[in-house]
């Protein structure tokens, strides 16, 4: 027992010392493009919840809709300038559970497996249904009028467990839903362990509503995260968060079935969305720093930290708060070249960035841990 305590203390000393020594960014984003200064409006999330992780507009152009930390899907009512409740992703929320699932944000991670944690979401334009990737409930669907979601996938596909369902996109031509499972071993609340361990059990999965068939398209992905189809549906992009890169998987043409690197980026990639101005918006949770790069360069360090009797995620969150997460919004071309970078240099509000949804000259910017969404006016920036 004493030796284990000594080992834990020694490991913590190494981690903190290394973090203090390497807390500067490893990549200068100016080498990737010209950074713009944020000109934004904050849109607070109400009722104690945080984390508008992803956005979607319905077939009528209303919204956006987003999932938050207490398991709700909320909708932005632009006429009243406020969020309204739309749906919940967990069928386990019975009488009294809404109160249990509420409360302060610090209690939400402990209840995610009961209350749900909606992440990626997208509307089927033809049916008006909202498909949601819930980290714990799997792939679920919500009818146009909202309410409680209906589960589509179980916690296992083809004998493979789904511990962490993450993001999705829909082929509007046929309704096919492409979604990711980040890991077969680690749940969302253990995402830091997922990164440090180098886990490669992520998957890209396809669900076909007409036949209700679910198929695993890709295995062995390292923290599979955001996905986005190309406009013509010929390929799909998949974010590998741990590797700070985006992969391209060809669905059609003579390249069908092939996988290639689409872009290497300066930080941990989250969601990917098409931009109406061309290309793709990519949310960068935070820049890749020397400390993290050092750990990932020596797999035994990360694997050693994961098995220690420590709450690695809580420790990382504490250290990140000391420094502040430095997220980025990057727009890539269809060839993977950087077209635009949006980064906040002036406000002093350093937050992770999970998602960028562009509509009518406005970028809706989300963060998995922020108590607000940001509205960034691209037309003002271009004047």
Secondary structure by P-SEA (a helix, b strand, c coil): caaaaaaaaaaaaaaaaaaaaccccccccccccbbbbbbbbbbbbcccccccccccccccccccccccccccbbbbcccccbbbbccccccccccaaaaaaccccccccccccccccccbbbbcccccbbbbbcccccbbbbcccccbbbbcccccccccccccccccccccccbbbbbbcccccccccaaaaaaaacccccbbbbbbcccccccccccccccccbbbbcccccbbbbbbccccbbbbbbcccccccbbbbcccccccccbbbbbcccbbbbbccccccaaaaaaaacaaaaaaaaacccaaaaaaaaaaaacccbbbbbbbccccccccccccccccbbbbbccccccccccbbbbccccbbbbbbcccccc
